[in-house]
Amino acid sequence: MPAETCDVLVVGGGPAGSTCARQLLRAGLDVLVFDKQAFPRDKVCAGWITPAVVESLELDLDDYAKGRVMQPIRGFRIGTIGGAEAETRYDKAVSFGIRRCEFDHYLLRRSAARLALGEAVRSIVREDGGWLVNDRIRTPLVVGAGGHFCPVSRMLGVEPGSTPSIVVAQETEFRLPAHERGDCGIEQDVAQIYFCPDLKGYGWCVAKGDYLNVGLGREDSHRLSEHVELFRGWLRARGGIPRDLPGRFNGHAYVLYPESRRRLFDDGVMLIGDAAGLAYPRSGEGIRPAIESALMAAEIVLDAAGKYPRAKLAPYADRLAQRFGTRIPGKEAAAWLPQSLKRSLATRLLATTWFTRKVVINRWFLHSEQRAMVPG
Ligand SMILES: Cc1cc2nc3c(=O)[nH]c(=O)nc-3n(C[C@H](O)[C@H](O)[C@H](O)COP(=O)(O)OP(=O)(O)OC[C@H]3O[C@@H](n4cnc5c(N)ncnc54)[C@H](O)[C@@H]3O)c2cc1C
């Protein structure tokens, strides 16, 4: 049987894959997106996006909100687990809470790409200057957007666990309509963030429409479940969540940008999003870098005009470095949290409105100093 063909094969239909596919398709390329899961599917995530993400995705908020959750966030309560806390409010939405099962599905459908869902990419073989994928599809270019465990990333030679700076996180998302929230004191548009006492991670609690998302992520994988349990117990003891959380915590891992050792491209292949290890070092957020890397990769692909030797794809690495800074593999990175900051000082700073607003929220979480990347 003759093999099926496409101009570009994208592995992974998350935000990175669907954004890249959409851009390429708009320029007239035949794009096929593979995902091992059928959509809608869930993704372990707190699900916060910034207005910059909305802009880069050219999201029509009214259209999106039809039957989906798009929770405006206008304030943050920040502190340390068991310590003091501060609250900061804005006069407009500075972030939005989305549900990944809805968000990713919406973006993938909107991309209008051909889809092969429920089929994992198992084999990628170099043949005649192109690729043969799963023994049935030929393509000159493979874009790896398969997240932390992306098979394209593995093919390029770096195993998922080989990077020093890996975030491990667990979250649970469950239905808890406003009228069932009782005395939990959860404000619909105020996200709560509480740093671990050792400053190696933070827990969160955020309402999204009729749902609540609670989780904790750390740069240190030791005893993550214990940290999650402690955080949950603390929230419960102060009456911040219902006594019995339905649903269990699900875990995932991913790489923070400056320390990522993943090869970003090679002949006929590129990595974007978590597959490339691009999440922001201080907040651990990765949706914006996933989308921005997808936009950059799509531009480079279109400039290459059908021929994809290494040399033509190399500007991609330069674009990433310009946007996110130079990678420093093997060295101590800027780290998710400022380890250099003395703990006691940090704990006190985290209880001040000035520091939590100007530094933690505006810089680390919202990246408000960086303008949105608009599709070309
Ligand atoms: C607990 C937690 C909370 C987080 N909270 C936030 C947050 O609030 N805001 C934020 O910006 N970021 C957050 N992140 C990070 C964010 O989830 C990721 O950075 C983002 O999902 C990366 O998008 P992506 O498209 O690169 O990969 P993904 O979203 O992981 O998508 C990868 C896709 O590839 C598919 N795939 C994998 N292997 C194969 C295969 N072999 N064949 C075919 N398909 C395959 C998967 O099924 C998946 O659909 C969080 C992460 C965690 C773990």
The ligand as an SDF file (V2000), in Angstrom:
LIG
                    3D

 53 58  0  0  0  0  0  0  0  0999 V2000
    0.5200   20.4360   37.4780 C   0  0  0  0  0  0  0  0  0  0  0  0
    0.8930   21.3720   36.3480 C   0  0  0  0  0  0  0  0  0  0  0  0
    0.3690   22.6560   36.3440 C   0  0  0  0  0  0  0  0  0  0  0  0
    0.6760   23.5280   35.2970 C   0  0  0  0  0  0  0  0  0  0  0  0
    0.0710   24.7440   35.2810 N   0  0  0  0  0  0  0  0  0  0  0  0
    0.3120   25.5940   34.2730 C   0  0  0  0  0  0  0  0  0  0  0  0
   -0.3800   26.8370   34.1830 C   0  0  0  0  0  0  0  0  0  0  0  0
   -1.2440   27.1590   35.0070 O   0  0  0  0  0  0  0  0  0  0  0  0
   -0.0720   27.6720   33.1600 N   0  0  0  0  0  0  0  0  0  0  0  0
    0.8600   27.3540   32.2210 C   0  0  0  0  0  0  0  0  0  0  0  0
    1.1320   28.1750   31.3340 O   0  0  0  0  0  0  0  0  0  0  0  0
    1.5070   26.1530   32.2580 N   0  0  0  0  0  0  0  0  0  0  0  0
    1.2330   25.2630   33.2330 C   0  0  0  0  0  0  0  0  0  0  0  0
    1.8480   24.0380   33.2500 N   0  0  0  0  0  0  0  0  0  0  0  0
    2.7360   23.6780   32.1440 C   0  0  0  0  0  0  0  0  0  0  0  0
    1.9020   23.3500   30.8770 C   0  0  0  0  0  0  0  0  0  0  0  0
    0.9430   22.3580   31.2010 O   0  0  0  0  0  0  0  0  0  0  0  0
    2.7880   22.8500   29.7340 C   0  0  0  0  0  0  0  0  0  0  0  0
    3.9130   23.6760   29.6270 O   0  0  0  0  0  0  0  0  0  0  0  0
    2.0150   22.8530   28.3980 C   0  0  0  0  0  0  0  0  0  0  0  0
    0.9670   21.9220   28.4330 O   0  0  0  0  0  0  0  0  0  0  0  0
    2.9430   22.5290   27.2320 C   0  0  0  0  0  0  0  0  0  0  0  0
    2.1880   22.3830   26.0700 O   0  0  0  0  0  0  0  0  0  0  0  0
    2.6840   21.4180   24.8790 P   0  0  0  0  0  0  0  0  0  0  0  0
    1.7180   21.5970   23.7560 O   0  0  0  0  0  0  0  0  0  0  0  0
    4.1170   21.6310   24.6280 O   0  0  0  0  0  0  0  0  0  0  0  0
    2.5810   19.9280   25.4690 O   0  0  0  0  0  0  0  0  0  0  0  0
    1.3320   19.1250   26.0330 P   0  0  0  0  0  0  0  0  0  0  0  0
    0.2650   20.0360   26.4440 O   0  0  0  0  0  0  0  0  0  0  0  0
    1.9100   18.1860   27.0290 O   0  0  0  0  0  0  0  0  0  0  0  0
    0.8020   18.2840   24.7950 O   0  0  0  0  0  0  0  0  0  0  0  0
    1.5480   17.2030   24.2860 C   0  0  0  0  0  0  0  0  0  0  0  0
    0.6350   16.2850   23.4940 C   0  0  0  0  0  0  0  0  0  0  0  0
    1.4530   15.2860   22.8740 O   0  0  0  0  0  0  0  0  0  0  0  0
    0.7940   14.0420   22.9280 C   0  0  0  0  0  0  0  0  0  0  0  0
    1.7790   12.9650   22.8130 N   0  0  0  0  0  0  0  0  0  0  0  0
    2.7160   12.6010   23.7230 C   0  0  0  0  0  0  0  0  0  0  0  0
    3.4160   11.5340   23.2830 N   0  0  0  0  0  0  0  0  0  0  0  0
    2.9050   11.2290   22.0550 C   0  0  0  0  0  0  0  0  0  0  0  0
    3.2000   10.2180   21.0890 C   0  0  0  0  0  0  0  0  0  0  0  0
    4.1470    9.2900   21.2770 N   0  0  0  0  0  0  0  0  0  0  0  0
    2.4970   10.1980   19.9240 N   0  0  0  0  0  0  0  0  0  0  0  0
    1.5120   11.1170   19.7040 C   0  0  0  0  0  0  0  0  0  0  0  0
    1.1940   12.0820   20.6130 N   0  0  0  0  0  0  0  0  0  0  0  0
    1.8780   12.1500   21.7460 C   0  0  0  0  0  0  0  0  0  0  0  0
    0.0860   14.0730   24.2740 C   0  0  0  0  0  0  0  0  0  0  0  0
   -1.0200   13.1690   24.3010 O   0  0  0  0  0  0  0  0  0  0  0  0
   -0.3670   15.5450   24.3740 C   0  0  0  0  0  0  0  0  0  0  0  0
   -1.6720   15.7330   23.8840 O   0  0  0  0  0  0  0  0  0  0  0  0
    1.5550   23.1330   34.2640 C   0  0  0  0  0  0  0  0  0  0  0  0
    2.0950   21.8490   34.2810 C   0  0  0  0  0  0  0  0  0  0  0  0
    1.7580   20.9640   35.3020 C   0  0  0  0  0  0  0  0  0  0  0  0
    2.3340   19.5750   35.2940 C   0  0  0  0  0  0  0  0  0  0  0  0
  1  2  1  0
  2  3  1  0
  2 52  2  0
  3  4  2  0
  4  5  1  0
  4 50  1  0
  5  6  2  0
  6  7  1  0
  6 13  1  0
  7  8  2  0
  7  9  1  0
  9 10  1  0
 10 11  2  0
 10 12  1  0
 12 13  2  0
 13 14  1  0
 14 15  1  0
 14 50  1  0
 15 16  1  0
 16 17  1  0
 16 18  1  0
 18 19  1  0
 18 20  1  0
 20 21  1  0
 20 22  1  0
 22 23  1  0
 23 24  1  0
 24 25  2  0
 24 26  1  0
 24 27  1  0
 27 28  1  0
 28 29  2  0
 28 30  1  0
 28 31  1  0
 31 32  1  0
 32 33  1  0
 33 34  1  0
 33 48  1  0
 34 35  1  0
 35 36  1  0
 35 46  1  0
 36 37  1  0
 36 45  1  0
 37 38  2  0
 38 39  1  0
 39 40  1  0
 39 45  2  0
 40 41  1  0
 40 42  2  0
 42 43  1  0
 43 44  2  0
 44 45  1  0
 46 47  1  0
 46 48  1  0
 48 49  1  0
 50 51  2  0
 51 52  1  0
 52 53  1  0
M  END
$$$$
